[in-house]
């Protein structure tokens, strides 16, 4: 009979590589595992420090370092010559800014330091050195009550993922109150030996070392980390891990990525007694603190708390709209009379309600509900952010609150996506940008299949507009088990139900927002029915014009009429923008009328100064002197300037008096004679004559705004005035205005002057009525006119259904303008 033997399993030393270097996907994940270990050890801080291996440019580097630089694509062969197991530096000017220095900067050491409980000799031998130890599973809470994040006992192999060599320095307090220090050293290359069995590979322990204090002293030399080092030194507990011969190129982009990873390692809502710091000695100006701030400038925040029995308590904060500006009719709509959409619900910042699993998933199987309850209690916080400013039309329809899109985009670039946190630490890679699991709920797929607007009740949120945290726990949610490579949760049926629950919570936010916006839009449509009809009519008209063969002649004409009318309204809207700005100038003038009114007294001040001066000086003594040195002549020039300023002010103020801004029957004869008096102070000194001629027996009266009549004639007279002053030498200067009855319904007006006429650059006289057309130049030949005067004139005449026509210079006149205005009582104006 053959003898049966018990044969033990033997584990190859290469297993360490399988569960370490090849099991931990990224260097960022590996460092995250070490930070989690610090948290489990009740540390108040964890510092990740990247420091150069060399302080300058070394004459020699090892073949291993040369090969790593080459593997990273940094071309070390351009600076070092490989010779056996070393590489020698070529002759060069190796200062701190040289290419050689830049190359060597990529060789770094990683140090992870904390002020946790530390590890003694027994902990190193019985837990740290035992692969797959269950000590964290058996003792799931730390002495400070923290739920420990690790459970599989293989996290320490993340060290192999980061570098080939490692030294761990630790300091702890024994039960007797004594300080115990040690150094644990391992060379991961030993695990690569062919045929080596795991039991045959050893690490070294040295007791009574000062490695931890040495690392603390190095940290204490960094300004904003000094207090942390001091705190750890006083507590006499903590751990520092030095990783050398690193396997990854820690470039600026890699450090930026690591900072982002550590920033989202803890949920942004969580204010914990555990801080993370990242220090890159090669870039000392960077902040050492790793921020995990939450942006409160959200549009919506929904919190869903799942209870043990499956009931879900929802709390919604609606921050997108100014609730005080809601129309009263909104809450008269059927949808808005139910909780949580009532007026009272919107009067509070937050509104809460509870739903059962059966309410959330009507018709689902009992198996589904049992799996949902087996997951246990957890909490989800979702935040929605708009990333584009609303259009003008949307602003009219919805009372949106203002926000800063760029700030939101920058925050979402770091904290966007829906992330899972187990016991306050991120479960990678859910929600991480540029990862396959960024949109692990397939929100983008939903959006692509249904690109509905937010006002549709089935609107799906785009994944780039939402940030969320899903908080689970090892103890409460034990059915959600991490994968051994720390890259997600094992996708069991319970996990799929877990996904369905979170997706339903997202849908709760979507329904809330779309319901509010839908009812606001419907209320706006009712209150702005005329605009809605016009908008729909315009769309129909354009459709008819695009396919004229499918409509009758009458329908086509009607469509053309609608289009023409719409274009006229657009032109009027553009005109109003310019006219409003001009009206603002008039308003400013009126506002300063009291202060500026003192200009009328300016002329007297010069006379008073002249009288005082005459007591001490004889004006005759200056008779033969240059006027530039004659104080009496200077005062007379100042008096003339003051008088002109007063005249211009009185003229401007008279044009914007409130009485001229009301529609009334305007007697053209008395109005123009008054206008002539106003202009007399400007025209007479320049020898410009203004003649008014009225048809005998014709009472020229029109129904109009006096300010409109002023706009017509002031622009005409001002143009003539400037043409005479700038474009004519001596000779007669004359302006003539003829008023006559053009028909039973119209007043005819002819305006003429004998100036230079329309500039030769104007090909068609009607061009002078176009917006922004001017031929006025300053002394340097640059455009000096506004291009508004004649445009305003034509706009005013057209608004009264009148006509206007300009003429070129003839022997009889320089400039001529003919226009008509409706007689009062004879028009529908």
Secondary structure, 3 states (H helix, E strand, C coil): CCCCCCCCCCCECCHHHHHCCCCCCCHHHHHHHHHHHHHHCCCCEEEEEEEECCCCCCCEEEHHHHHHHHHCCCCHHHCEEEECCEEEECCCCCCCCCHHHHHHCCCEEEEEEECCCCCCHHHHHHHHCCCCCCHHHHCCECCCCCECCCCCCCHHHHHHHHEEEEEEEEEEECCCCCEEEEEEEEEHHHHHCCCCEHHHCCCEEEECCCHHHHHHHHHHCCHHHHHHHHHHHHHCCEEEEEEEEECCCCCHHHHHHHHHHHHCCCCCCCCCCCEEEEEEHHHCCCCCECCCCCCCCCCEEEEEEECCCCCEEEEEEECCECHHHCCHHHHHCHHHHCCCCCHHHHHCCEEEEEECHHHHCCCCCHHHHHHHHHHCCEEEEEEECCCCCCCHHHHHHCCECCCCHHHHHHHHHHHCEEEEEECCEEECCCCCCCCCCCCCCCHHHHHHHCCCCCCCCCCCCCHHHEEEEEEECCCCCCCCCECCCCCCECCCHHHHHHHHHHHHHHHHHHHHHHHHHHHHHHHHHHHCHHHHHHHHHHHHHHHHHHCHHHCCHHHHHHHHHHHHHHHHHHHHHHHHHHHHHHHHHHHHHHHCHHHHHHHHHHHHHHHHHHHHHHCCCCHHHHCCCCHHHCHHHHHHHHHHHHHHHHHHHHHHHHHCCHHHHCEEEEEHHHHHHHHHHHHHHHHHHHCEEEEEEECCCCCCEEEEEHHHHHHHHHHHHHHHHHHHHHHCCCCCEEEEEEEEECCCCEEEEEEEECCCCCCCCCCCHHHHHCCCCCCCECCCCCECCCCCHHHHHHHHHHHCCCCEEEECCCCCCCEEEEEEEECCCCCCC
